């Protein structure tokens, strides 16, 4: 899995994103204008629902990574703005679909769209946003970029189906779970970074390096999410602690606790996760078991390992502000609290 590197914890604060934010600030203003323009529709519900999700915040990390990768590769055109916008449309669509599949009530501290407008509207507006993403990519006119992002869209959908099949299944292995998050989360991170080299017509080695950077960053990002659901702060996360537990999600802390536990403990996980039979105090007991078996610690260790691989993937690029900013993003993802 790669050598574990000890990132400076101070760089994991929101300030560690500042170099990236400064680097892409002008381009992000242009992206925001495109996003607002593409949400316009004669169907009143579409802009209303879409704006609800946009206004709820979010770091817009994926489009910012695409912009930084383009700059790192020396891209000098204007297509990167539309590409990054399309990536944000794709991400927003997956959030709408995720909340329906997961039956989530909160996202970023606000009611999810499905709670306000229902599952059907959320799915259909998500489909509209995916359509807008590919309309935008057609305007760019780059077949390599279109190939990368259309492939990512298919892989993300596969990941959602894989996660659905694994739901409540305590026999899910760590390899199974890594395959799910590789598709569901890491695919879009990977594509966002890879398009920087593709649109810039850079050598295959650089495209492969950025693809690896994004993939491993995405894996680290999701693993930290897994740990934070049991150890984070509700106000910071914008959702209730233990949502994964209540929804019967199989995440790495559960997998490790189940595997490392006694038969009595495995019966607890089967009752709560597999059967959905939750009682008062079960979440607290689950967290205690995770701490006992160092499942949260191991999850974070794996996240740091993937972060190290992402860091090494950038080594072939010259030392430039873009490279440094993208390295800082790794530290942010690994040490973040939300």
N, C-alpha and C positions, 0 to 999 in steps of 0.2 A: 504493500500500500504506500510505500515511500517513507522517507525519513521524516520524523516529527520535528518541526522547527518551533521554537518558542517565540511567537510574535510578541512584540511589546504591547502589553495590555492597554496602555494608554492610547495606542493607535486604534484600538477597537471602539473608541468612543465615536459619537457622531462627527466630531471634528476631523476624524480620519477620512471622511468623505469630502472634506472641503476642497482638497486639490482637484478631485474629479469634478465637483460642482463648478469650481472656478474655470476649469478647462473647457467645459461644455455649455457654460451659462448662455451665451448668445445663441447657440444652436438649439438649446432647449426652449428658448422663447419662440423660435420659429416652429418647433415641434408642437408646442402648446397651441399655436394658431391653427396648425393643420388638424390637430385633434378636435378642436372646437368646430372647425369647418366640416369635418367628416362626420360629426355627430348630428348634423342638421338633417332632418327628415320631415316629410309631410305627415308621417305617422307620429302623432304627438307623444306617445308613450316612449318611443325610442330615445329622443334626446333627454327626456325627463329621467328615465331610468339610468341612462349612460352617465349623465351629469351627477347623479347621486353617488355613483361609484368613484368618479373622478374627483368630486369635491371632498370625498372622505379622506383624501390624502394619499400617501404612498410615496416611496422613495424614487420611483421610476428608474430603478437601478439598471434594468436590462437595456432600455434605449440609451442610457448614459454610457454603458459599456460598449455598445455598438459605435457610438460617436468617438469614444476614446480609442477604440481599435482602429477606426478609420484614420484618425489623426496619427496614431502610431505607425501606420503603414504609408503615411504620406499622401493620403487621398486629397485631391484638390478640386473635385467637382462639387455639385450640389445634391446629388442623389442620396447622400448619406442622411439627409434630413428626412426624406420620405421613407427610407429603409428603417430608421429608428422609430418613426411614427408608426409604421406597420407592426413593428415588434411590440410597441405599447398596446396597439389594438389587439394583437394576439394575446398578450398577457391579460388584458382586461376581460377578454372573452373567456379565457380559462378560469378567471376568478368567478365569473357569473356561473359557469358550468360547475365548478368545484363546490360552490355553496349549495347548489341544488343536490348534487350527488351526496355531499356530506351532511345535508340538512342543517347547515350552519345558521345560527341566529344573529351572530355579531361578526363584523369585519371592521378592523381599525376603529373599534369603539362605537360603531354605529350599526343600526339594524341592517342586515343584508337585504339586497334587492328582492330576494325571494320572499322575505317576511313582509315586505311592503306591497309588492305587485304579484307575487305568486311564482311558482316554479315555471309555468309555461312561458310567461313573459320573460323571465330571466334567461331561459334557454334560447328563446327566439332572438332576443336582443344580442345575446352572445354570438349567435350565428350571423347576425347583421354585422357585428364588429369584425368577425373573421372575414366576411365578404369585403368589408372596407379595407382591411389589411391587404388583401390580394389585389384589389383595385389599385391601391397605392403602389404596390410593388410592380404592377404592370406599367405604371407611369415611369418607373425608374428605368425599365428596359434592360435589366441585367439578368440573363438566364441563370448564371451561377448563383446569384443571390436568391432568385426565385426558387431554384432547386433546393437550396439550403433551408429556406424558411418553409417551403411547402412540405419538405421531408420532416422538419421539426413539428409542424402542425399534426401530421399523421402519427408521429411517435408519441406526442403528448396525449393524443386521444387513446392510443394503445395503453399508455401508462394509466390513464383513468380507468380503463376496463380492467387492467391487471389489478389495480388497487381495489376495485369493486369485488373482484373474484377472491381477493385475499382478506376482505373485511371479515372480522370476527373469527378468523382462522388461526388458532394458536400454533398450528404446525408450520406456519410460514417460517422459512429460514432467513438468515441474514442475507444470503445470496439472492433469494427471492425478493427481499425488500430493496436491496440495492438496485436490482433490475427495475423495480417500480419507480424509485425516485430518480434513477438515471433517465427514464422516459418522461416522467411526469414533471419534474423540476429542472433537471440538469440539461435537458434537450434545448430549452429556449435560451438558457445562459450560454450554452455551447454555440448555438446558431448566432446569437447576438455578437459574440466575439469573432466568430469565423467570418461573418460577412464583411468585416473590416478589411481582411486580406483579399476576399473574393472581389469586392467592388473596386479594389485598388490594383487588381491584376498582379498580386504579389506571388512569389514562388510557392510551390506546394508545401515546402517545409514551414513557411510562415503561417500558411493557412492551417496546417495541422497543429502547429504550436498554439495558435489562438483557439482552435477547437478544443484542444486539451485543457487550456487555461479555463475556458468557460465551463466545460463539463465538470472539472474537479471543483471549481468554485461553486457551481450549482449543487453538487453533492454535499459540500461542506455547509452551504447555506441551509439545505433541507435538514441535515443532521442536527444542526444547532436548533432549528425550529422544533425538531422532535424533543430535544432536551428541554427547551424553554416551556413547552406545554406542561411539563411537570415541575419545573423549577423557577419559572419566570415570574414576573409581576403582572397582574391582570391589567392594571392601568397602563403600563408600558406596552403590553402586547396588543391591547385593544380588543381582547376577547377573554372569555373566562378561562382560568387555569383548569386543566383537566378536560378540555373539550374532546381531545382525542380519546381519552379514556371513556367518557360518556358515550361517544359515538362508536365505540368498539373498534377503533382504528388500531391496526397492527403497525406499530412503529418500532424502531430499534430498541429503545429502552424496555419495551414490553417483551420483545423477542429475547433479549439478553437475560432479563429477569426470569422469564419462563424457563429458559434453558439451564440457567445456573441454580434455579430453586429446587426445593424438596418436592416430593410428590404432593404433600399437603398444599404447598404454595402454588403448584401447577393447577390444583383443583380450584384455588381462588381465582386464577387467571381464566380458567375455563368458564367458571360461573359468571364472572364480570364481563369478560371480553367476548367469549364465544356465545354465551347464553343471554347476555345483556341483563342479568339479574343483579341490579345495583342496590346496595343498602347504605344507610348512613355510615360514614366512616371508611367506606371502601377506597375512596380516592386517597385519603391519608395513609391507609395501609399499603396501597399500591406504591406511593412515593417512598414509604419506609422500606419496602422490599427492594426498590430500585437503588436506594442508598446502601442498603445492606450488601447487595451484590455488585455494587459499583457500576450499575448499568448506565447511569447518567454520566459518570466520569468516563466510562469507556466510549460512550457515544460522542462526547466532546473530543476525546483522544482521536477517534477516527476522523472527526471533522478537521482537526488540526493536520492530520496526515494528508487528507485531500487538499487542504490549503497549501501544504508544502509542495505537492505535485503541481498545483496551479502556479505557485511562485516560480518553480524551476522551469515550467513551460515557457515563461517569458524571457529566459536567459539568453536566447538567441538574438533578441532585439537589443539595439544600442541603448545606452542609458540616456533617456530623455524624460521630460516631465510626464508624458503620457504613460510611459512604463512605470514610473514611480507611483503615479496616481492609481494605476491598475493594481499595483502591489498593495497599496494602502487599502483598496477595496477588500482584499483577502483578509487583512487584519480586522477590518470592520465586521465582515461576515462571521468570522470565527468568534469574535469577542462581543458581539452585539447583545443587547438585552431585550430587543424587540424586533 
